[in-house]
């Protein structure tokens, strides 16, 4: 028995790591193929009457819709995640995201449905954002609440690897589809772009299988037993109300701290894809831009792993502040580098942007859950994360095209530098959380 127990525990931790990483990979794959399609295809398929420039703006507006749906998803799924469990809620977010993504792949374009096509696209995009709003917090809690003492950053990195893997897969599937059918051919615009969306059903089946195999987290099970023994007063039974009443400060500051990495990530994965391929931007070949995205995702994943592991030694807050400090000067030189117009310049700009993002993102998987108490941790971490998504991921890509057209790319750099300064201040105000006990942790500093 003394030898069997450690083996069993290791196997359980491996399943948790696989479930959290696989789930966020699938969720973000579904999310990112939309961003890639918004840059390469949707202006033509769903907004042909608007022309190239206006169609691109409209396409990225539908991309931004999901970010405004994410806080709603965080509240709804956070409630169930804090009341009925992490595992069952995560299965629901996975299924909802998968169904919405497959339906986007089957949706006829404006030539067939007219104005109804973009309306349905917006509805399905909202459903994607609603699901992702509940996914991230649950996946990180799954890993963090299972982690051995002193290794929370190391284990919470597994869901944080999802975006890097997803960006690699989404760029790769569009690259293969484009190479087989030709990016400008009628076949690609008609059905080739749909392949990555419909193919996600295979990933969803794998993710569902893995998540059904895991158990509920020990931290949540202990909290359930405490609730059974001593039920909370009526006013404290709703996690959303409880976290707003007791930890609104952590929600706001946590959102502010996370805003920078959202801005850098979605500018890198969505806006720079469009910038790199458009004639008004770098004017590079689409095959090259997607290939550069796959290469950048490798550096992105490596930086995520390193930063998360180092956060167990040096602290989450210190690593996130380092990323914010690096982001300020880089934001100001990013577009001058991109404007060199070469493939190497684009690859450098994309890779450094995503690497700086990863230095903050790796530790954030442990940092945000550690800010909140168990009884409303799912809701609190999800709200902070997804409010940051609105501020950093929804708004900057939406206004970036207008800024670039009116003032040039350097104006976008100034915007990103300002976001980095704000995130740096918010992170500085929060206190370190690496030594907190998650059975009742709440940051009061």
C-alpha positions in Angstrom: 0.0 0.0 0.0 2.8 2.4 0.8 4.2 1.9 -2.7 0.9 1.9 -4.6 -0.4 5.2 -3.2 2.3 7.5 -4.7 1.9 5.8 -8.0 -1.9 6.3 -7.9 -1.4 10.0 -7.0 1.0 10.5 -9.8 -1.4 8.9 -12.3 -4.2 11.2 -11.0 -2.0 14.3 -11.4 -1.1 13.2 -14.9 -4.8 12.9 -15.8 -5.5 16.3 -14.3 -2.7 17.9 -16.3 -3.9 16.2 -19.5 -7.5 17.3 -18.9 -6.7 20.9 -18.2 -4.2 21.2 -21.1 -6.4 19.3 -23.6 -9.5 21.3 -22.7 -7.9 24.7 -23.0 -6.2 23.7 -26.2 -9.5 22.7 -27.8 -11.3 25.8 -26.5 -8.6 28.1 -27.7 -8.2 26.3 -31.0 -11.8 26.9 -31.7 -11.4 30.5 -30.6 -8.3 31.1 -32.7 -9.4 29.6 -35.9 -12.2 32.2 -35.8 -9.5 35.0 -35.4 -7.5 33.6 -38.3 -10.7 33.3 -40.5 -11.7 36.9 -39.4 -8.4 38.1 -40.8 -8.2 36.0 -43.9 -11.7 35.0 -45.0 -14.7 36.5 -43.3 -14.5 40.0 -44.9 -15.1 38.3 -48.3 -17.5 35.6 -47.2 -19.8 37.5 -44.8 -19.2 41.2 -45.6 -18.6 41.3 -49.3 -20.7 44.4 -49.8 -18.6 46.6 -47.5 -15.3 46.4 -49.4 -11.9 45.3 -48.1 -11.3 47.9 -45.5 -14.8 48.1 -44.0 -15.2 44.4 -44.3 -12.1 43.8 -42.2 -13.4 46.2 -39.5 -16.8 44.4 -39.5 -15.1 41.1 -39.3 -13.0 42.0 -36.3 -16.1 43.5 -34.7 -17.6 40.0 -34.7 -14.4 38.8 -33.3 -14.7 41.3 -30.4 -18.3 40.1 -29.6 -17.0 37.0 -27.9 -15.0 39.1 -25.4 -18.1 40.9 -24.2 -19.8 37.5 -23.8 -16.9 36.1 -21.7 -17.8 38.0 -18.4 -21.3 36.7 -18.8 -20.1 33.2 -19.2 -17.8 33.7 -16.2 -20.7 34.6 -14.0 -23.0 31.8 -15.2 -20.5 29.0 -15.3 -18.7 30.4 -12.3 -21.9 30.0 -10.3 -22.2 26.3 -11.2 -18.5 25.7 -10.9 -18.5 27.0 -7.3 -21.8 25.3 -6.4 -21.9 21.9 -8.2 -18.2 21.4 -9.1 -15.3 22.1 -11.5 -15.5 18.9 -13.5 -19.2 19.0 -14.5 -19.0 22.7 -15.4 -16.0 22.1 -17.6 -17.7 19.4 -19.5 -20.5 21.9 -20.3 -18.2 24.6 -21.5 -16.4 22.2 -23.8 -19.6 20.9 -25.4 -21.0 24.4 -25.9 -17.8 25.7 -27.5 -17.6 22.7 -29.8 -21.2 22.9 -31.0 -20.9 26.7 -31.8 -17.6 26.2 -33.6 -18.9 23.3 -35.8 -22.0 25.4 -36.7 -19.8 28.3 -37.8 -18.0 25.9 -40.2 -21.4 24.9 -41.6 -22.8 28.4 -41.9 -23.6 29.6 -45.4 -22.1 32.9 -46.5 -23.8 36.3 -47.4 -24.2 35.2 -51.0 -26.7 32.5 -49.8 -28.3 34.0 -46.7 -27.8 37.7 -47.2 -27.9 39.8 -44.0 -28.9 36.7 -42.0 -25.5 35.2 -42.4 -23.5 37.8 -40.4 -26.3 37.9 -37.8 -26.0 34.1 -37.3 -22.2 34.5 -37.2 -22.4 37.0 -34.4 -24.8 34.7 -32.4 -22.5 31.7 -32.7 -19.5 33.9 -31.9 -21.3 35.0 -28.7 -21.8 31.4 -27.8 -18.1 30.8 -28.3 -17.2 33.6 -25.9 -19.8 32.6 -23.4 -18.2 29.1 -23.2 -14.7 30.4 -23.0 -15.8 32.7 -20.2 -16.3 29.6 -18.1 -13.5 27.5 -19.4 -10.3 29.1 -18.3 -11.1 29.5 -14.6 -12.3 26.0 -14.3 -9.3 24.5 -16.1 -6.8 26.5 -14.0 -8.6 25.7 -10.8 -8.6 22.0 -11.7 -4.8 22.1 -12.0 -4.1 24.5 -9.1 -6.4 22.8 -6.6 -4.7 19.4 -7.3 -1.1 20.7 -7.2 1.3 19.5 -4.5 2.6 22.1 -2.1 5.2 24.5 -3.6 4.5 23.3 -7.2 1.3 25.2 -8.0 2.9 27.3 -10.6 4.3 24.2 -12.3 1.0 22.4 -12.4 -1.1 25.5 -13.3 1.1 25.9 -16.4 -0.7 23.0 -18.1 -3.9 24.9 -19.0 -1.7 27.9 -19.8 -0.1 25.8 -22.6 -3.4 25.5 -24.3 -3.2 28.8 -26.2 0.3 28.1 -27.6 -0.7 24.6 -28.8 -4.0 26.0 -30.2 -2.2 28.8 -32.1 0.1 26.2 -33.6 -2.8 24.0 -34.6 -5.0 26.7 -35.9 -2.2 28.2 -38.0 -1.3 24.7 -39.2 -4.8 23.7 -40.3 -5.3 27.0 -42.2 -1.9 26.6 -43.8 -2.6 23.0 -45.0 -6.1 24.0 -46.3 -4.6 27.0 -48.1 -1.8 25.0 -49.6 -4.1 22.3 -50.8 -6.8 24.6 -52.2 -5.0 27.9 -52.7 -5.8 30.9 -50.5 -7.3 32.9 -53.3 -9.2 30.1 -55.0 -12.9 29.9 -55.0 -12.7 26.5 -53.4 -10.9 27.9 -50.3 -13.4 30.7 -49.9 -16.3 28.4 -50.4 -15.4 25.4 -48.3 -11.7 25.2 -47.6 -11.8 27.6 -44.6 -14.6 25.5 -43.1 -12.3 22.5 -42.6 -10.6 23.7 -39.4 -14.0 24.5 -37.8 -15.6 21.2 -38.7 -12.5 19.2 -37.8 -12.6 20.5 -34.2 -15.3 17.9 -33.5 -12.5 15.3 -33.4 -10.6 17.3 -30.8 -13.8 17.8 -28.8 -14.3 14.0 -28.6 -10.8 13.6 -27.2 -11.3 16.4 -24.7 -14.6 15.0 -23.5 -13.1 11.6 -23.0 -10.2 12.9 -20.9 -12.5 15.1 -18.7 -14.9 12.3 -18.0 -12.0 10.3 -16.5 -10.9 12.9 -13.9 -12.3 13.3 -10.4 -13.5 16.5 -8.6 -10.7 18.5 -7.0 -9.9 17.7 -3.3 -10.2 21.4 -2.4 -13.7 21.6 -3.8 -14.8 18.4 -2.1 -13.6 19.7 1.2 -15.5 22.9 0.7 -18.7 20.9 -0.1 -18.3 18.9 3.1 -18.0 22.2 5.1 -21.1 23.6 3.4 -23.0 20.4 4.3 -22.0 20.7 7.9 -22.6 24.5 8.2 -24.7 25.9 5.4 -23.9 29.5 4.4 -26.4 32.3 5.2 -28.9 33.0 2.4 -27.0 36.2 1.3 -23.8 34.3 0.8 -25.1 31.4 -1.3 -24.6 33.1 -4.7 -20.9 33.1 -5.6 -21.3 36.2 -7.8 -22.8 38.2 -5.0 -20.3 36.9 -2.4 -17.2 37.7 -4.5 -18.5 41.2 -5.4 -19.2 41.9 -1.7 -15.9 40.5 -0.3 -13.3 40.7 -3.1 -14.3 43.3 -5.7 -10.9 44.8 -5.3 -9.2 41.6 -6.3 -11.5 41.3 -9.3 -10.6 44.8 -10.6 -6.9 44.7 -9.8 -6.6 41.1 -11.2 -8.4 42.2 -14.4 -6.0 45.2 -14.7 -3.0 43.0 -14.2 -4.1 40.6 -16.9 -5.1 43.3 -19.5 -1.6 43.6 -21.0 -1.2 39.9 -21.9 -4.6 39.9 -23.6 -3.7 42.9 -25.6 -0.4 41.5 -26.7 -1.8 38.0 -27.4 -4.8 38.9 -29.5 -2.9 41.7 -31.3 -0.3 39.0 -32.1 -2.6 36.2 -33.1 -5.4 38.0 -34.8 -4.5 41.6 -35.8 -0.9 40.9 -36.8 -2.1 38.0 -39.1 -4.2 40.5 -40.9 -1.4 43.2 -40.8 1.1 40.7 -42.2 -1.0 39.7 -45.2 -2.7 42.9 -46.1 -1.4 45.3 -48.8 -1.7 48.2 -46.4 0.4 46.3 -43.9 3.5 44.1 -44.5 2.0 42.6 -47.7 3.5 39.2 -47.0 2.4 35.8 -48.4 -0.3 34.1 -46.3 1.6 30.9 -46.3 4.6 32.6 -44.9 2.6 34.5 -42.2 0.9 31.3 -41.0 4.2 29.4 -41.0 5.7 32.2 -38.9 2.8 31.8 -36.5 3.6 28.2 -36.0 7.3 29.0 -35.3 6.3 31.8 -32.9 4.0 29.4 -31.0 7.0 27.2 -30.1 8.8 30.1 -28.4 5.5 31.1 -26.9 5.1 27.6 -25.3 8.7 27.5 -24.0 8.4 30.9 -22.4 5.0 29.9 -20.8 6.6 26.8 -19.2 9.7 28.6 -18.0 7.8 31.6 -16.5 5.3 29.3 -14.7 8.1 27.2 -13.1 10.1 30.2 -12.1 7.1 31.7 -10.4 7.3 28.9 -7.8 10.7 30.2 -6.9 10.6 33.9 -7.5 6.9 34.6 -7.2 4.0 35.1 -9.6 3.8 38.9 -9.1 7.5 39.4 -9.9 7.3 37.5 -13.2 4.1 39.3 -14.3 5.7 42.7 -13.4 8.8 41.7 -15.5 6.6 41.0 -18.5 4.8 44.3 -18.1 8.1 46.2 -17.8 9.4 44.5 -21.0 6.2 45.3 -22.8 6.5 49.1 -22.5 9.5 49.6 -24.7 8.7 46.7 -27.0 5.3 48.1 -27.8 6.9 51.3 -29.0 9.3 49.6 -31.4 7.0 46.8 -32.6 5.5 48.5 -35.5 8.7 50.2 -36.7 10.1 46.7 -36.8 7.1 45.4 -38.7 7.3 48.3 -41.1 10.7 47.0 -42.3 8.5 44.8 -44.4 10.6 41.6 -44.5 9.6 38.2 -43.4 12.3 38.1 -40.7 11.0 41.4 -39.3 7.5 40.1 -39.1 8.6 36.9 -37.5 10.7 38.8 -34.9 7.8 41.1 -34.1 5.3 38.2 -33.7 7.7 36.0 -31.7 8.8 38.7 -29.2 5.2 39.9 -28.7 4.0 36.4 -27.9 7.1 35.6 -25.7 6.5 38.7 -23.5 2.8 37.7 -23.3 3.9 34.2 -22.2 6.1 35.5 -19.4 3.0 37.0 -17.8 0.5 34.3 -18.8 2.4 31.3 -17.4 2.3 32.5 -13.8 -1.3 33.9 -14.2 -2.7 30.3 -14.1 -1.8 30.2 -10.4 -1.9 33.9 -9.5 -5.6 34.6 -10.2 -7.0 31.5 -8.5 -4.7 32.3 -5.5 -6.4 35.7 -5.1 -9.8 34.3 -4.2 -11.4 32.2 -1.5 -12.6 28.7 -2.3 -16.3 29.3 -2.1 -16.2 31.8 -4.9 -12.8 31.1 -6.6 -14.3 29.9 -9.9 -16.4 33.0 -10.2 -13.8 35.5 -9.0 -10.9 34.2 -11.1 -13.2 33.9 -14.2 -14.5 37.4 -13.8 -11.1 39.0 -13.4 -9.7 37.0 -16.4 -12.6 37.8 -18.7 -12.9 41.4 -17.8 -9.3 41.7 -18.8 -10.3 39.9 -22.0 -12.8 42.8 -22.8 -10.2 45.5 -21.9 -7.2 43.9 -23.6 -8.5 41.4 -26.1 -11.8 42.9 -27.3 -11.1 46.6 -27.6 -7.5 47.0 -28.9 -7.9 44.8 -32.1 -11.2 46.6 -32.8 -9.7 50.1 -32.8 -6.2 49.1 -34.1 -7.2 49.3 -37.8 -8.6 52.8 -37.3 -5.5 54.0 -35.4 -3.2 52.6 -38.1 -5.2 54.2 -40.9 -5.3 57.6 -39.2 -1.9 57.8 -37.4 0.2 54.9 -38.5 1.3 51.7 -36.7 3.2 53.7 -34.1 -0.1 54.8 -32.6 -1.0 51.2 -31.9 2.4 50.9 -30.1 1.5 53.9 -27.9 -1.8 52.3 -27.1 -0.1 49.0 -26.1 2.5 50.8 -24.0 -0.2 52.6 -22.1 -2.0 49.3 -21.4 1.3 47.8 -20.2 1.8 50.7 -17.7 -1.7 50.2 -16.4 -1.1 46.5 -15.9 2.2 47.1 -14.2 0.6 49.4 -11.7 -2.3 47.0 -10.9 0.2 44.1 -10.4 2.3 46.2 -8.2 -0.6 47.0 -5.9 -1.5 43.3 -5.4 0.5 41.2 -3.0 2.4 38.0 -3.7 0.3 34.8 -3.5 2.7 31.9 -4.0 2.6 30.8 -0.4 -1.2 30.9 0.1 -3.2 27.9 1.2 -6.0 27.4 -1.4 -8.4 25.8 1.1 -9.3 29.3 2.1 -7.0 31.7 0.3 -8.1 35.3 -0.3 -5.8 38.2 -1.0 -6.4 41.0 1.4 -3.2 42.8 0.6 
